[in-house]
Amino acid sequence: MKKTILLLICFMLGNLYPQNWEMKLKSLFESISFPDDNIGWAVGFEGYSHIGIIYKTTDGGNYWIRQYAINGSELNYVYFMDIMTGWACGSGGMLLKTTDGGDNWVVQTSNTSHALQTMYWLDQNNGWIVTADGSSVLRTTNGGNDWTITWTGTNWWLGNIFFVNNNIGWVVGDHGAIRKTTDGGSTWNSQVSGTIDVLRGVCFVDSLTGWTVGGPYDTSCVILKTTDGGLNWSEQTSPIKWHLMSVEFLDANNGWAVGFGGTIIRTTDGGENWTPVPLPLIERSDLFQITFNKISANEYRGWICGFGSTIYKSDVIITTVNVNESITSPTLFKLYQNYPNPFNPQTTIEYNVSKVSQVELKIFNNNGELVNSLIDEVKYPGNYSAVWNGSDSKGNKVSSGAYYYQLILDGISQTKKMMLLK
């Protein structure tokens, strides 16, 4: 039986609007995390003595309570895997973990006295932290109980980190520094950014396509894009010339970046064109981070935090239309178009898994007959890739023509077409 090709057309509508954050003490919020539509956390510091703070909301940002405070230790970043499990990090190697939604925070040993800048977590076990010792990265594979330190090979200050799976990731920093790893952070290789300006935000939608942003603070900004995993970076043009601190893409087309002077810019074509998003501010507060959480199969919620006790909330609606038949659980996984296509002699198939699942990846011919089974195993959340060399299950090369690859997770499938040319 021939497999139906799914064509997904995404239309995105979004308007940013301010969500009040009322607080008696003037604070600076460095980072936010929302694993749920209503439940989220923000961290930063307040007062001249720089008291590290953690605030929590359970009603979508209308009301916030202070869960944690520590004297003399700024908190720089927070990340929650779900509404119970989260981490916060900051100055002096401070690393905190909670498993009860923030009611209790336990100090973890980071093995460094340097400030911990930003974190990236793939799941409850695998995480990375950028340190402020110049260019080191910490990694854990057991939820933060143990950390190993690796040197990235640059003396420039690093500002952010992003991983697409357990092996492939990037760090960016001062003087245009970009380092990539393909072994989970054990070793790092230099990439040429083409700029000497500071890079602060980084985001990838798969192992090939990503963006990094920054700039020389008060005079201009930098936006760089790669479509080949960082081998080459091309500069994009921003309509606002303020230093950018954070970038976030929901797919290959739709993205946002925020920065100094209350800057918010948006693209719907992968960064070919960026447009400013109006934000009514009495003071043009510097914005430090933008992040989105998925609240349903076709809806995202966005959050921005920054200087001046201000947090902004957005509603972004994504409608996915299947031309031929109903969509099969787009929140469970995503199957990407193979590359190259057409191909000879081999092609790469990438896919994303959002929860622990039994994963099967199969190849069918134009008659619907099974040609080969590439994957049949349990996968944890993350991005993966598989290579098909144009052979059947016995190792025999197949003939030219149309083939279909099908990804199956927990009995749900997606199928795409590819062409083998000889």
Salt bridges, closest charged atoms under 4 A:
ASP37 OD1 - ARG301 NE 2.70
GLU46 OE2 - ARG66 NH1 2.21
GLU74 OE2 - HIS50 ND1 2.25
ASP174 OD1 - ARG200 NH2 2.87
ASP315 OD1 - ARG301 NH1 1.69
GLU360 OE1 - LYS362 NZ 3.37
GLU377 OE2 - LYS379 NZ 3.15
ASP410 OD2 - LYS355 NZ 3.95
